[in-house]
Amino acid sequence: MKTDEPIYTLLSTGAEAFRVLTGGLRLRGPYRFHSVTFKALERRADGVFEPQAGDAPTHVVEFQAQRVQRAWYNLLTKVGLLGEEHPDTDVRGILIFLHEKDDPGLPRGIAGGDSPFTAVYLNRFLPPVSG
């Protein structure tokens, strides 16, 4: 968003503009509004399963071998980038963990009913690997 655009000027006035433009959502506590440019978005997915026919979902698969706090956001980014490239496709994300203790937990708000995100824990069905 360019800082000389009218919408930027309106949003920069603060929490009341946010409330009006979001249909009543309120910001709790102090916020700072600014524009952000995402320059380094080249990302590689561990794997993508695309249907060869029909309108079945495409699945972005990521593997996580250790606890990384940003793991779900990494998957969210890749699902979002693929969805942006193919907006008519139902893109879903699967995060495969070696062990459930490595799952930092879903970001608030993306879990529930028909969530497009799934966690898989290999330790639940594969025998442990001895080193």
Backbone as JSON Lines, residues from 0, in Angstrom:
{"i":0,"aa":"M","n":[0.85,-1.17,0.0],"ca":[0.0,0.0,0.0],"c":[0.9,1.23,0.0]}
{"i":1,"aa":"K","n":[0.64,2.11,-0.89],"ca":[1.42,3.36,-0.94],"c":[0.91,4.31,0.13]}
{"i":2,"aa":"T","n":[1.84,4.99,0.76],"ca":[1.46,5.87,1.87],"c":[0.73,7.13,1.43]}
{"i":3,"aa":"D","n":[0.66,7.38,0.12],"ca":[-0.09,8.54,-0.35],"c":[-1.5,8.17,-0.81]}
{"i":4,"aa":"E","n":[-1.88,6.89,-0.69],"ca":[-3.22,6.46,-1.07],"c":[-4.23,6.86,0.0]}
{"i":5,"aa":"P","n":[-5.45,7.24,-0.42],"ca":[-6.47,7.66,0.55],"c":[-6.76,6.6,1.64]}
{"i":6,"aa":"I","n":[-6.76,5.33,1.28],"ca":[-7.08,4.31,2.28],"c":[-5.99,4.26,3.35]}
{"i":7,"aa":"Y","n":[-4.74,4.47,2.96],"ca":[-3.64,4.51,3.93],"c":[-3.83,5.7,4.87]}
{"i":8,"aa":"T","n":[-4.16,6.83,4.29],"ca":[-4.37,8.03,5.11],"c":[-5.5,7.8,6.11]}
{"i":9,"aa":"L","n":[-6.6,7.2,5.65],"ca":[-7.72,6.92,6.55],"c":[-7.32,5.96,7.66]}
{"i":10,"aa":"L","n":[-6.7,4.83,7.29],"ca":[-6.31,3.84,8.3],"c":[-5.29,4.4,9.29]}
{"i":11,"aa":"S","n":[-4.44,5.28,8.84],"ca":[-3.42,5.83,9.73],"c":[-4.0,6.76,10.79]}
{"i":12,"aa":"T","n":[-5.29,7.09,10.67],"ca":[-5.91,7.94,11.7],"c":[-6.14,7.17,12.98]}
{"i":13,"aa":"G","n":[-6.12,5.82,12.92],"ca":[-6.16,5.06,14.17],"c":[-7.28,4.04,14.3]}
{"i":14,"aa":"A","n":[-7.53,3.72,15.56],"ca":[-8.42,2.61,15.91],"c":[-9.86,2.83,15.45]}
{"i":15,"aa":"E","n":[-10.33,4.06,15.43],"ca":[-11.71,4.32,15.0],"c":[-11.89,4.0,13.52]}
{"i":16,"aa":"A","n":[-10.92,4.35,12.7],"ca":[-10.99,4.02,11.27],"c":[-10.99,2.5,11.09]}
{"i":17,"aa":"F","n":[-10.18,1.8,11.86],"ca":[-10.17,0.33,11.83],"c":[-11.55,-0.22,12.17]}
{"i":18,"aa":"R","n":[-12.16,0.31,13.23],"ca":[-13.48,-0.16,13.66],"c":[-14.52,0.05,12.57]}
{"i":19,"aa":"V","n":[-14.52,1.21,11.95],"ca":[-15.5,1.53,10.91],"c":[-15.3,0.63,9.69]}
{"i":20,"aa":"L","n":[-14.05,0.47,9.23],"ca":[-13.77,-0.29,8.01],"c":[-13.9,-1.79,8.2]}
{"i":21,"aa":"T","n":[-13.92,-2.28,9.43],"ca":[-14.03,-3.72,9.68],"c":[-15.4,-4.12,10.2]}
{"i":22,"aa":"G","n":[-16.35,-3.22,10.14],"ca":[-17.71,-3.55,10.57],"c":[-17.85,-3.7,12.07]}
{"i":23,"aa":"G","n":[-17.01,-3.01,12.83],"ca":[-17.18,-3.01,14.27],"c":[-16.1,-3.7,15.08]}
{"i":24,"aa":"L","n":[-15.11,-4.31,14.43],"ca":[-14.02,-4.93,15.2],"c":[-13.25,-3.84,15.93]}
{"i":25,"aa":"R","n":[-12.9,-4.13,17.16],"ca":[-12.19,-3.14,17.97],"c":[-10.79,-3.63,18.32]}
{"i":26,"aa":"L","n":[-9.84,-2.73,18.26],"ca":[-8.47,-3.03,18.67],"c":[-8.37,-2.86,20.18]}
{"i":27,"aa":"R","n":[-7.77,-3.84,20.83],"ca":[-7.57,-3.75,22.28],"c":[-6.15,-3.31,22.55]}
{"i":28,"aa":"G","n":[-5.98,-2.26,23.27],"ca":[-4.64,-1.78,23.58],"c":[-4.1,-0.89,22.47]}
{"i":29,"aa":"P","n":[-2.89,-0.39,22.66],"ca":[-2.29,0.5,21.65],"c":[-1.78,-0.28,20.44]}
{"i":30,"aa":"Y","n":[-1.92,0.31,19.29],"ca":[-1.43,-0.26,18.02],"c":[-0.68,0.81,17.27]}
{"i":31,"aa":"R","n":[0.23,0.36,16.42],"ca":[0.93,1.24,15.5],"c":[0.55,0.77,14.1]}
{"i":32,"aa":"F","n":[0.11,1.66,13.24],"ca":[-0.26,1.32,11.87],"c":[0.87,1.74,10.94]}
{"i":33,"aa":"H","n":[1.24,0.84,10.02],"ca":[2.24,1.17,9.0],"c":[2.1,0.18,7.86]}
{"i":34,"aa":"S","n":[2.7,0.51,6.74],"ca":[2.7,-0.35,5.57],"c":[3.92,-1.27,5.63]}
{"i":35,"aa":"V","n":[3.76,-2.51,5.16],"ca":[4.85,-3.48,5.17],"c":[5.04,-4.02,3.75]}
{"i":36,"aa":"T","n":[6.27,-4.1,3.3],"ca":[6.6,-4.69,2.01],"c":[7.28,-6.02,2.26]}
{"i":37,"aa":"F","n":[6.75,-7.08,1.66],"ca":[7.33,-8.42,1.8],"c":[8.21,-8.68,0.59]}
{"i":38,"aa":"K","n":[9.51,-8.51,0.74],"ca":[10.42,-8.59,-0.4],"c":[10.95,-10.0,-0.65]}
{"i":39,"aa":"A","n":[11.18,-10.77,0.38],"ca":[11.82,-12.08,0.24],"c":[10.79,-13.18,0.37]}
{"i":40,"aa":"L","n":[9.91,-13.32,-0.61],"ca":[8.85,-14.32,-0.51],"c":[9.11,-15.58,-1.33]}
{"i":41,"aa":"E","n":[10.27,-15.72,-1.89],"ca":[10.52,-16.96,-2.63],"c":[10.54,-18.1,-1.62]}
{"i":42,"aa":"R","n":[9.64,-19.05,-1.78],"ca":[9.5,-20.16,-0.85],"c":[9.43,-21.46,-1.63]}
{"i":43,"aa":"R","n":[9.94,-22.52,-1.05],"ca":[9.86,-23.85,-1.64],"c":[9.09,-24.75,-0.67]}
{"i":44,"aa":"A","n":[8.05,-25.38,-1.17],"ca":[7.27,-26.33,-0.36],"c":[7.96,-27.69,-0.41]}
{"i":45,"aa":"D","n":[7.86,-28.44,0.69],"ca":[8.43,-29.79,0.69],"c":[7.74,-30.67,-0.34]}
{"i":46,"aa":"G","n":[6.46,-30.46,-0.54],"ca":[5.75,-31.23,-1.56],"c":[4.35,-30.68,-1.78]}
{"i":47,"aa":"V","n":[3.84,-30.87,-3.0],"ca":[2.49,-30.45,-3.35],"c":[1.83,-31.59,-4.1]}
{"i":48,"aa":"F","n":[0.66,-31.99,-3.64],"ca":[-0.14,-32.99,-4.33],"c":[-1.26,-32.27,-5.06]}
{"i":49,"aa":"E","n":[-1.19,-32.27,-6.4],"ca":[-2.2,-31.62,-7.22],"c":[-3.04,-32.68,-7.92]}
{"i":50,"aa":"P","n":[-4.35,-32.56,-7.89],"ca":[-5.19,-33.55,-8.58],"c":[-4.98,-33.44,-10.09]}
{"i":51,"aa":"Q","n":[-4.98,-34.57,-10.75],"ca":[-4.79,-34.56,-12.2],"c":[-6.1,-34.38,-12.95]}
{"i":52,"aa":"A","n":[-7.21,-34.57,-12.23],"ca":[-8.52,-34.37,-12.85],"c":[-9.52,-34.02,-11.75]}
{"i":53,"aa":"G","n":[-10.61,-33.38,-12.15],"ca":[-11.65,-33.04,-11.19],"c":[-11.32,-31.81,-10.37]}
{"i":54,"aa":"D","n":[-12.15,-31.58,-9.37],"ca":[-11.96,-30.38,-8.56],"c":[-11.6,-30.74,-7.11]}
{"i":55,"aa":"A","n":[-10.82,-31.79,-6.95],"ca":[-10.35,-32.19,-5.62],"c":[-9.34,-31.15,-5.13]}
{"i":56,"aa":"P","n":[-9.15,-31.06,-3.82],"ca":[-8.21,-30.06,-3.29],"c":[-6.75,-30.38,-3.63]}
{"i":57,"aa":"T","n":[-5.96,-29.34,-3.69],"ca":[-4.51,-29.45,-3.79],"c":[-3.97,-29.41,-2.37]}
{"i":58,"aa":"H","n":[-3.0,-30.26,-2.05],"ca":[-2.45,-30.33,-0.7],"c":[-0.98,-29.91,-0.7]}
{"i":59,"aa":"V","n":[-0.65,-28.89,0.1],"ca":[0.72,-28.48,0.34],"c":[1.18,-29.24,1.58]}
{"i":60,"aa":"V","n":[2.28,-30.01,1.44],"ca":[2.77,-30.84,2.53],"c":[4.12,-30.32,3.01]}
{"i":61,"aa":"E","n":[4.23,-30.12,4.31],"ca":[5.47,-29.71,4.94],"c":[5.83,-30.71,6.02]}
{"i":62,"aa":"F","n":[7.12,-31.0,6.16],"ca":[7.62,-31.9,7.2],"c":[8.35,-31.09,8.25]}
{"i":63,"aa":"Q","n":[8.13,-31.43,9.51],"ca":[8.78,-30.71,10.6],"c":[9.4,-31.72,11.55]}
{"i":64,"aa":"A","n":[10.73,-31.73,11.64],"ca":[11.45,-32.72,12.43],"c":[11.83,-32.22,13.82]}
{"i":65,"aa":"Q","n":[11.56,-30.96,14.1],"ca":[11.85,-30.41,15.42],"c":[10.86,-29.3,15.71]}
{"i":66,"aa":"R","n":[10.79,-28.89,16.96],"ca":[9.86,-27.83,17.34],"c":[10.37,-26.49,16.82]}
{"i":67,"aa":"V","n":[9.55,-25.87,16.0],"ca":[9.83,-24.54,15.46],"c":[8.55,-23.73,15.65]}
{"i":68,"aa":"Q","n":[8.64,-22.66,16.4],"ca":[7.46,-21.87,16.74],"c":[6.72,-21.34,15.52]}
{"i":69,"aa":"R","n":[7.43,-21.08,14.44],"ca":[6.8,-20.49,13.24],"c":[6.34,-21.54,12.22]}
{"i":70,"aa":"A","n":[6.34,-22.8,12.56],"ca":[6.03,-23.88,11.6],"c":[4.68,-23.69,10.92]}
{"i":71,"aa":"W","n":[3.64,-23.38,11.68],"ca":[2.31,-23.22,11.08],"c":[2.25,-21.98,10.19]}
{"i":72,"aa":"Y","n":[2.94,-20.92,10.59],"ca":[2.95,-19.71,9.76],"c":[3.68,-19.97,8.44]}
{"i":73,"aa":"N","n":[4.71,-20.79,8.47],"ca":[5.42,-21.18,7.26],"c":[4.45,-21.89,6.31]}
{"i":74,"aa":"L","n":[3.67,-22.83,6.84],"ca":[2.69,-23.54,6.02],"c":[1.6,-22.59,5.53]}
{"i":75,"aa":"L","n":[1.11,-21.72,6.41],"ca":[0.09,-20.74,6.01],"c":[0.58,-19.89,4.84]}
{"i":76,"aa":"T","n":[1.83,-19.47,4.89],"ca":[2.4,-18.65,3.82],"c":[2.4,-19.4,2.5]}
{"i":77,"aa":"K","n":[2.84,-20.65,2.54],"ca":[2.92,-21.43,1.3],"c":[1.54,-21.74,0.73]}
{"i":78,"aa":"V","n":[0.58,-22.05,1.59],"ca":[-0.79,-22.27,1.13],"c":[-1.33,-20.98,0.53]}
{"i":79,"aa":"G","n":[-1.07,-19.87,1.19],"ca":[-1.53,-18.57,0.68],"c":[-0.91,-18.21,-0.65]}
{"i":80,"aa":"L","n":[0.38,-18.45,-0.8],"ca":[1.05,-18.12,-2.06],"c":[0.54,-18.99,-3.21]}
{"i":81,"aa":"L","n":[0.32,-20.28,-2.95],"ca":[-0.2,-21.16,-3.99],"c":[-1.65,-20.79,-4.32]}
{"i":82,"aa":"G","n":[-2.43,-20.45,-3.28],"ca":[-3.81,-20.02,-3.51],"c":[-3.89,-18.72,-4.29]}
{"i":83,"aa":"E","n":[-2.95,-17.84,-4.04],"ca":[-2.91,-16.57,-4.77],"c":[-2.58,-16.82,-6.24]}
{"i":84,"aa":"E","n":[-1.7,-17.78,-6.5],"ca":[-1.32,-18.12,-7.87],"c":[-2.43,-18.86,-8.6]}
{"i":85,"aa":"H","n":[-3.23,-19.65,-7.85],"ca":[-4.33,-20.44,-8.42],"c":[-5.6,-20.19,-7.61]}
{"i":86,"aa":"P","n":[-6.22,-19.03,-7.78],"ca":[-7.34,-18.64,-6.92],"c":[-8.59,-19.51,-7.04]}
{"i":87,"aa":"D","n":[-8.72,-20.29,-8.1],"ca":[-9.89,-21.16,-8.25],"c":[-9.67,-22.54,-7.66]}
{"i":88,"aa":"T","n":[-8.54,-22.76,-7.01],"ca":[-8.19,-24.06,-6.46],"c":[-8.41,-24.08,-4.95]}
{"i":89,"aa":"D","n":[-8.93,-25.18,-4.45],"ca":[-9.06,-25.39,-3.01],"c":[-7.71,-25.89,-2.52]}
{"i":90,"aa":"V","n":[-6.93,-25.01,-1.88],"ca":[-5.59,-25.36,-1.43],"c":[-5.63,-25.64,0.06]}
{"i":91,"aa":"R","n":[-5.11,-26.78,0.44],"ca":[-5.1,-27.2,1.84],"c":[-3.67,-27.45,2.28]}
{"i":92,"aa":"G","n":[-3.41,-27.36,3.56],"ca":[-2.07,-27.56,4.08],"c":[-2.0,-28.7,5.07]}
{"i":93,"aa":"I","n":[-0.96,-29.5,4.97],"ca":[-0.73,-30.6,5.9],"c":[0.67,-30.44,6.46]}
{"i":94,"aa":"L","n":[0.76,-30.41,7.77],"ca":[2.05,-30.29,8.44],"c":[2.32,-31.61,9.14]}
{"i":95,"aa":"I","n":[3.37,-32.3,8.7],"ca":[3.7,-33.62,9.25],"c":[4.85,-33.46,10.24]}
{"i":96,"aa":"F","n":[4.58,-33.82,11.47],"ca":[5.57,-33.75,12.54],"c":[6.1,-35.14,12.84]}
{"i":97,"aa":"L","n":[7.39,-35.25,13.15],"ca":[7.93,-36.53,13.6],"c":[7.29,-36.93,14.92]}
{"i":98,"aa":"H","n":[7.03,-35.96,15.77],"ca":[6.45,-36.24,17.08],"c":[5.51,-35.1,17.47]}
{"i":99,"aa":"E","n":[4.4,-35.44,18.11],"ca":[3.42,-34.42,18.46],"c":[3.97,-33.36,19.42]}
{"i":100,"aa":"K","n":[5.0,-33.68,20.18],"ca":[5.61,-32.68,21.08],"c":[6.27,-31.55,20.29]}
{"i":101,"aa":"D","n":[6.53,-31.77,19.0],"ca":[7.15,-30.75,18.17],"c":[6.14,-29.74,17.62]}
{"i":102,"aa":"D","n":[4.85,-30.01,17.79],"ca":[3.82,-29.11,17.28],"c":[3.67,-27.92,18.23]}
{"i":103,"aa":"P","n":[3.98,-26.7,17.75],"ca":[3.85,-25.54,18.63],"c":[2.4,-25.11,18.83]}
{"i":104,"aa":"G","n":[1.47,-25.74,18.11],"ca":[0.06,-25.38,18.22],"c":[-0.37,-24.45,17.1]}
{"i":105,"aa":"L","n":[-1.6,-24.64,16.67],"ca":[-2.14,-23.81,15.59],"c":[-2.28,-22.36,16.04]}
{"i":106,"aa":"P","n":[-2.02,-21.43,15.14],"ca":[-2.32,-20.04,15.45],"c":[-3.82,-19.91,15.73]}
{"i":107,"aa":"R","n":[-4.16,-19.08,16.66],"ca":[-5.56,-18.9,17.05],"c":[-6.41,-18.54,15.84]}
{"i":108,"aa":"G","n":[-7.54,-19.2,15.7],"ca":[-8.49,-18.85,14.66],"c":[-8.45,-19.71,13.41]}
{"i":109,"aa":"I","n":[-7.43,-20.56,13.22],"ca":[-7.42,-21.36,11.99],"c":[-7.86,-22.79,12.24]}
{"i":110,"aa":"A","n":[-8.12,-23.15,13.48],"ca":[-8.6,-24.5,13.77],"c":[-10.13,-24.47,13.8]}
{"i":111,"aa":"G","n":[-10.7,-25.64,13.68],"ca":[-12.15,-25.7,13.81],"c":[-12.78,-26.49,12.7]}
{"i":112,"aa":"G","n":[-14.09,-26.46,12.68],"ca":[-14.93,-27.17,11.74],"c":[-14.28,-27.76,10.52]}
{"i":113,"aa":"D","n":[-14.22,-27.02,9.46],"ca":[-13.67,-27.5,8.2],"c":[-12.36,-26.76,7.9]}
{"i":114,"aa":"S","n":[-11.47,-26.79,8.86],"ca":[-10.2,-26.08,8.69],"c":[-9.42,-26.64,7.52]}
{"i":115,"aa":"P","n":[-8.78,-25.78,6.74],"ca":[-7.96,-26.28,5.63],"c":[-6.58,-26.74,6.07]}
{"i":116,"aa":"F","n":[-6.35,-26.8,7.39],"ca":[-5.04,-27.19,7.92],"c":[-5.15,-28.43,8.79]}
{"i":117,"aa":"T","n":[-4.19,-29.35,8.6],"ca":[-4.18,-30.61,9.33],"c":[-2.79,-30.88,9.87]}
{"i":118,"aa":"A","n":[-2.73,-31.41,11.09],"ca":[-1.46,-31.86,11.66],"c":[-1.44,-33.38,11.65]}
{"i":119,"aa":"V","n":[-0.3,-33.96,11.32],"ca":[-0.09,-35.41,11.35],"c":[1.11,-35.66,12.23]}
{"i":120,"aa":"Y","n":[1.0,-36.66,13.14],"ca":[2.08,-36.98,14.07],"c":[2.56,-38.4,13.78]}
{"i":121,"aa":"L","n":[3.74,-38.52,13.18],"ca":[4.26,-39.82,12.77],"c":[4.45,-40.76,13.96]}
{"i":122,"aa":"N","n":[4.77,-40.22,15.13],"ca":[4.98,-41.08,16.29],"c":[3.73,-41.83,16.7]}
{"i":123,"aa":"R","n":[2.58,-41.43,16.24],"ca":[1.33,-42.12,16.59],"c":[1.16,-43.43,15.83]}
{"i":124,"aa":"F","n":[1.88,-43.58,14.69],"ca":[1.66,-44.82,13.92],"c":[2.94,-45.45,13.37]}
{"i":125,"aa":"L","n":[4.09,-44.78,13.51],"ca":[5.34,-45.38,13.08],"c":[6.18,-45.74,14.3]}
{"i":126,"aa":"P","n":[6.92,-46.85,14.23],"ca":[7.77,-47.2,15.38],"c":[8.91,-46.2,15.52]}
{"i":127,"aa":"P","n":[9.4,-46.0,16.77],"ca":[10.48,-45.05,16.96],"c":[11.76,-45.5,16.25]}
{"i":128,"aa":"V","n":[12.54,-44.54,15.82],"ca":[13.81,-44.82,15.16],"c":[14.9,-44.8,16.22]}
{"i":129,"aa":"S","n":[15.66,-45.87,16.29],"ca":[16.76,-45.9,17.25],"c":[18.01,-45.38,16.59]}
{"i":130,"aa":"G","n":[18.77,-44.62,17.34],"ca":[19.94,-43.97,16.76],"c":[21.15,-44.56,17.22]}
